[in-house]
Amino acid sequence: MMGNLKKIEELQVKPEGQTFDRKSAKIDAKSLAVILVAMANADGGDIAVGIEDDGKVAGIDGMEQHINELLRAPFDFCVPSIDVEIERLACIDADGRSNHILLMHVHQSMKLHANQADDAFYRVGDKSKKLSFEQRMQLLYAKGGRYYEDEPVYNATIEDIDLAKVNDYIKVLGYSKDAITFLRENKEFVTNRDGVEKVSGAAILLFGKNTQQFFPRSYVRFIRYQGTEAKVGTEMNVVKDVIFEGTVLEIINKVIAYVQTQIKEYTFLGSKGLFVTIPEYPKYCWQELIVNAVAHRDYSIYGTDIQVKLFDDHFTVESPGFLPGLVRTYNIRHIHFSRNPKIAAYLRDYKIVKEFGEGVDRMYREMQEAGQPEPKYIQDDFILKATLRAKTVVEDNVPHSVPHNVLHQPSLEEVILAAIKNNDKVTRKEIAASQHISVKTVQRQLEKMRDKVKYEGSGDRGHWVILSNDKTD
């Protein structure tokens, strides 16, 4: 019961969105079917029946006949029927009485679903959007077969799975059984066909001992170019070319850590007397492009890899595969569809993906807030190219009063001199904090600068003086 109470408290405050909705137990079966259809056609999701929109727990007890109608909604009001798992959770309702809520787990479907009126819906944020005929046909085409991540991998056996990685994941999930049982009982990671165990692509991509043995081009390649365009032959301008291998999670962590070392930063003295550092691109934005590429690439395309390209004025991620489902370059900010739902769910469980349908929109907002052009998506044959532009980081984000020659990574001596000029009472601790270094490092630098600065007075009443022989002006 205690575990249920905590879970229900989370459901009360969880924001409604792409994969979650709260509904009163009074909802009719036809209206519930619209949400079921929309979620099944998109990313799947959970519906908490018995919790009002404002989070009030009303419960479902005493409404048995009506609740039975709701339980039949996936079969009686959805065409074809929808795969839904049901949980009845004991709770204490808003009146302090013992009660229950109904938690409906809607699985993302390989089929296109409609309601009894033959209307198809698709989940967009916290809304169930009715599809036009053209959109419906696009989705029908996109859902024409199994997900490739579910296909068994030729010659792969359970021995090719690193059980330590599976154990890490089931700890995140709070799963109580052993790793082998988890693989055999969940998400078709391991299935038995005609007495032979088959291992899915998702299992190898997420938990493989040697993922690239079975998916040779599933790695990510980082290329740093000198200049604003790629050149070949005698003019080739590649200065770094690094390949990152491993499982999906390992690759993402490795690539993000490495790219962080390659993104430039511009430092200048802010209005409060402390140095301000502006990255070439908002960190969230370039990370989102990398995560999306690994999560949503088409792994059935064996002939190419994901390429992360860094130029002097732009950052591009190229990922194999056409945009899936109803997603197009013009609506990618608001429409979401998982090509690899098991991989996407895994990354969400690890908090790499925060919530389905939110990341791209946030990326657009952060680029706008940084004064930079919005991300640009181009579908070039079977390669999706996503680009961030860096030019306006310098032009728009730096105050006009800042000289252009300040736009570099200054030495610690320059930082200290500039800070003292701006505020002769600045402390060693404040300088250290502005540069993310230790106070001891600042003190060692000050000892080297005895011919340039000195501190007159003592304690808070004292102040810094720049000696007249300093020529920094």
Sequence and secondary structure as in RCSB ss.txt:
>XXXX:A:sequence
MMGNLKKIEELQVKPEGQTFDRKSAKIDAKSLAVILVAMANADGGDIAVGIEDDGKVAGIDGMEQHINELLRAPF
DFCVPSIDVEIERLACIDADGRSNHILLMHVHQSMKLHANQADDAFYRVGDKSKKLSFEQRMQLLYAKGGRYYED
EPVYNATIEDIDLAKVNDYIKVLGYSKDAITFLRENKEFVTNRDGVEKVSGAAILLFGKNTQQFFPRSYVRFIRY
QGTEAKVGTEMNVVKDVIFEGTVLEIINKVIAYVQTQIKEYTFLGSKGLFVTIPEYPKYCWQELIVNAVAHRDYS
IYGTDIQVKLFDDHFTVESPGFLPGLVRTYNIRHIHFSRNPKIAAYLRDYKIVKEFGEGVDRMYREMQEAGQPEP
KYIQDDFILKATLRAKTVVEDNVPHSVPHNVLHQPSLEEVILAAIKNNDKVTRKEIAASQHISVKTVQRQLEKMR
DKVKYEGSGDRGHWVILSNDKTD
>XXXX:A:secstr
 HHHHHHHHHHHHS  BTTEEEE TT  HHHHHHHHHHHHHTT EEEEETB TTS B   TT HHHHHHHHHHHH
HSEES   EEEEEEEEE TTS EEEEEEEEE   SS  EETTS  EEEETTEEEE  HHHHHHHHHHTSS  GGG
SB TT  GGGB HHHHHHHHHHHT  S HHHHHHHSTTSEEEETTEEEEBHHHHHHHBSSHHHHSTT SEEEEEE
SSSS   GGG  EEEEEEE SSHHHHHHHHHHHHHHHS EEEEE TTSSEEEEESS HHHHHHHHHHHHHHS TT
  S  EEEEE SSEEEEEEES   TT  TTTTTT    SSHHHHHHHHHTTSS STTTHHHHHHHHHHHTT    
EEEEETTEEEEEEE HHHHHHHS TTS GGG B   HHHHHHHHHHH TT  HHHHHHHHT  HHHHHHHHHHTT
TTEEEESSGGG EEEE TT    
